[in-house]
Amino acid sequence: MKEYLKNTWQAIYTVLVGMKITFKHLFTPAVTIQYPDVKVPLPERVRNRLYVNIDDCIGCDQCSRACPVSCIEIETVKSLPGEDLGVTSNGKKKALWVTKFTIDFAKCCYCQLCVFPCPTDCIFMTNVYEFSEYDRRNLIYNFSNLTEEEAAEKKANYEKFLAEKESQKAAASKTTQ
């Protein structure tokens, strides 16, 4: 009989504790955010999607080397001697065409290690955190402002320049012998 009363008291006590929690939340107003329209304010140093200001990129490849998961791919081509690529926003002269600059956000771990080594501060984290996709290939973002044809043309022009330079060097060495 003693055990029966003890078990009954424990059951009633457990129900009362649960009801106390329920009643406490029953009379407090619900805080619901209408998500697509109203967004939660983000903390100051939040890590979200990367953005590359390709106009400031000098193609140094330091962000790609710093990336622990190798999600950044950069291909560059040297500019020809007569070409002027301009300068970055902090005054650094550009010497390379950035023919390919892609970030695979399916691989990215949002560690922000690629942001700090950039000498021109062209890569940075944004406040955009919603970028889910149904197809993984849509998570590869291309930041280069050259089309594939323009990139192929820049590569061909540089190879042609190197071939001409090599032929001039060969001709100069024949005349000196």
N, C-alpha and C positions, 0 to 999 in steps of 0.2 A: 504494500500500500504506500509506503514511504517513497519508493522508487517511482511509483505511478504519479504521485503528486509532484515530485521533483521534475519529471519529464513534462508534465502538464505546465508547470510554472515556466520552464525553459522555452516551451513552444509559445506561450503567451508573451513572454519577454522578447523573444525574437521577432514576433509579429509586431509588437509595439515599437521596437527599434526601427523596423522597416517602415512602419506607418509614420513615425516621427520624421524620417527623411522625406517620405512622400509628401506629407503635409507642409514641410518646410518649403519644398519646391512648388507646391500647388498654388501658393498665394503670392509668389514672386512673379513679376511680369516676364514674359518670354522675350528674349532678345534674338530676333531672327534677322539675318541680313539677306536682303533680296539679291543674291549673288551676281547674276550677270549685270545688273544695273548698279548695285552698290558693292564696292570692293573694300576689303579689309585694308587698313593702312599698313604698309610694310615697314619693318624695322630699317634703320638708317643704312646698315652695312649688309643688306640682304644680297644673296648671290642668285642671279637669275640668268636670263639669256644674254649671251655675248653679242656685242655689236662691233663691227670694224668700220672705221671711217677710212675707206680705201684711198681717199685723196691725201691722207696723211701717212699712209703706209709706205715705207721705203724698201720693203722686201727683205729685211735683215734676217728673217727666219728665227728670231729669238723666241717668239711666242710658241712656235711649233716645237722647238727643242725643249722648252720648259714644260710642255704639256705631258703629264704622266701617262695618259691613255692614247696619245698620238691621234687625236681627233682633228687636228689642224693640218691641212696640206697647203703648202705654198710652193709655187713654181715661179721663177723669175727669169728674165732675159735682160742682158746688159743693153743699154741704149747705145745707139751709134754716136760717133763723135759730134755730129752736127745737130743732134736732137736735144731739145730742151724739154725736160719733163716737169719743170717747175720746182717749187719748194713746198715744204709742208707748212702747217700753220704756225709751227714754232721756228721756222726759218731754216730747216735742214734741207739741203739740196738733194733732189731725188736723182739716182743714177740707174735704177733698175725698173724695167716694166714688170709689174706684178700680173703675170698672165693667168695665174690660178690662185685663188685664196678661198678655200672651202673649210667649213667647220661642220663636222658630223655631230649633231646634238644628241643622237642616239647613243654615242660613246661618251660624250662630255660628262664629267663628274662635278662640274660647277665648283671647282676648287679655287678658281681665280688665280692660279699660278702663272697663267699666260699673260695676265694684265700687267704685272709689275716689271718684267724685263723689257717691255716695249720702250724704246728710246723716244718715240714720238707721241706716245699716249694715244695711239689710234685704236686700240682695242680696249673695250671696257664693258662692264656689266650694266645692263639696263634694268628697268623696273618691270619688264614684261615677263610674266611667269606662266602664261597660258599658251602653250603651243603643242597641244597633243595632236597627233595625226593617226590616221588609220593605216597609212603606208609608211614604213620606215624610211623609204627613199626620200620622202618629203621632209625629213629632218636634216638633210644635207643642205646647208645654206651656202650659196656662192656669193662672195662679196666682191669679186673682181669686176671692174667696170669694162673689161674688154670682152668682146664676143669671141667665140672659138676661132672664127676666121681671122679676126684681128690678131689674136694671140699666135696663130700659125704664121701669119704674115710677119710679125715681129721676130719670131724664131728664125724664119727663112732669111729675113734681111740680115740678121746678125751672123748667121752661118755663112751667108754670101760675103759679108764684110770680112769675116775671118779667113775665108778661102782666098779672097783678093789680097789680103795682107800677107798670107803665106806665100802666094805666088810672087808678090813683089819682093819678099825676103829671099825667095829662091833665085829670082832673077838678079838681085843685088849680089848674092854670093857667087853666081856664075861670072859676073862681070869683074869681080875682084880677083878671081883665080886666073 
